[in-house]
Amino acid sequence: MKYVIGIDLGTSAVKAILVNMKGTVIAEAAEAYPLIHEKAGYSEQKPEDWTDGTVAAIARLVNEAGVAAADIDGISFSGQMHGLVLLGEDGAPLRHAILWNDTRTTEQCRRITEELGPQLLRIAKNQALEGFTLPKLLWVQQNEPDLFARAAAFMLPKDYVRYRLTGHMATDYSDAAGTLLLDVTEKQWSTAIADAFGLPLSLFPPLLESSDCVGTLLPEMAGKTGLSPQTKVYAGGADNACGAIGAGILHPGTAMCSIGTSGVVLAYEENRCADYEGKVHFFNHGLTNAYYVMGVTLAAGYSLQWFKETFGHGLSFDELLNGIEDIPAGSGGLLFTPYLVGERTPHADAVIRGSFIGMDGSHTLQHFARAVLEGITFSLKESLEILRASGKEISAVISIGGGARNETWLQMQADIFGTEMVKLKSEQGPAMGAAMLAAYGAGWFPTLEVCADAFLMASERWKPDPNRNEMYEQLFDVYRQVYANTQSLNEGLLPFRR
């Protein structure tokens, strides 16, 4: 039996899975690493922590699975998008990586919008938002000019790890699309955008398809991981592109809801010229010459994590959510907005913050926990409604990530979205998408679609309850009013944030 390894470089941990030719996950391992928050709005990590965690996860995976190194045909990657890794001439990072959820770059986003105008949407297909890579480059250029002058290249998070494992520097189209520097439909770095901000193209890594072979493992890394130096390494993709592959979002009419630290509603897009006017993201898929559109909730799973750590008093997630199924839809008139770190879709706003509305003395911990889940789901519904308004027919949504692990939450998603929710038999999210790219790259299947047919299978389905759906539609109307009514309040509170 042959195997592949899928690696998902997340925000809080790296996950590695070992998958056989039937799509069965034989073993998995994860390694956590810290976030660095030096100031309000800053979010950074040490790139070497990613490398060390990835090497450790692979080594543990191989050791625990007990498979021969020669039987592992390849490795591929999924990774957190947008993060900026600046390398010097020696290939070492010049500073900590600035992550996707860092919001320090509002000034740079304004500059990009003013400088490029409508040209930005024509080329990059996306608005200038704090999470993207270009604003981060401009922030370093402006605030750390001496350091920026020493930069020889920039990389994205998973690409840096792959570079450390193979010695080959590159990125794939799906991750490059999240930089605001790629001409998305032409699939090349935009000289117009680079020139507008004095960025030499020598900084930009070579571009590859997600299933392209980048090379093999460096002998040192093969020794540390327990793999063969001949193990082939494939480019991989952005976490959302790999999540789409791992959920089978590979043809028109398919959509998924992924809830991790952030939350995503994503649908396949076949029209390279589709114009969403920047309301949602438009990115290159990990599937060659395909695209996807998505809306993002910045603090989806993070909102639940924050709530647990702040009010859960040491409870596990299962304990925290125990009993929420007994709380009626609407949480007794308690409403939560998940704007803990700002918001992305449909409100591109780094200043807005979250709120509980409607609290009274009758509300218990279970009411609050259910309200958090409902608020996260309402935020995701806003993205789904934009896709529907564009004419997309979405009859079912594949659920992956944390939102697929609780049956009450799955039913809630069905009721709020007004569509059937589908859970996969072996749900591994972006890590499975990375493994599928390795399997396809290694020649196991003629296409990714055939790979998906072999690897992915639905296990359970949840249909919306008409009565709860009607109640949630009414509550959704109230939810959509909260942003407008708290925006100016949050601007007034800005000077008091530390």
PETA-V852327 format. One record per helix or strand of 3 or more residues. SS is the DSSP state (a for helix, b for strand). FROM is the first residue (numbers start at 1). TO is the last residue. If there is no record, write none. Layout:
{{SS	FROM	TO} {SS	FROM	TO}}
This chain:
{{b	3	9} {b	13	20} {b	25	32} {a	47	65} {a	69	71} {b	72	79} {b	84	87} {a	106	116} {a	119	124} {a	133	143} {a	145	149} {b	153	155} {a	157	166} {a	173	179} {a	191	196} {a	201	203} {b	213	216} {a	219	225} {b	232	234} {a	239	246} {b	255	259} {b	263	269} {b	281	284} {b	291	297} {a	301	311} {a	317	321} {a	324	326} {b	335	337} {b	355	357} {a	365	389} {b	396	401} {a	402	404} {a	407	417} {b	420	424} {a	430	441} {a	448	455} {b	458	462} {a	466	496}}
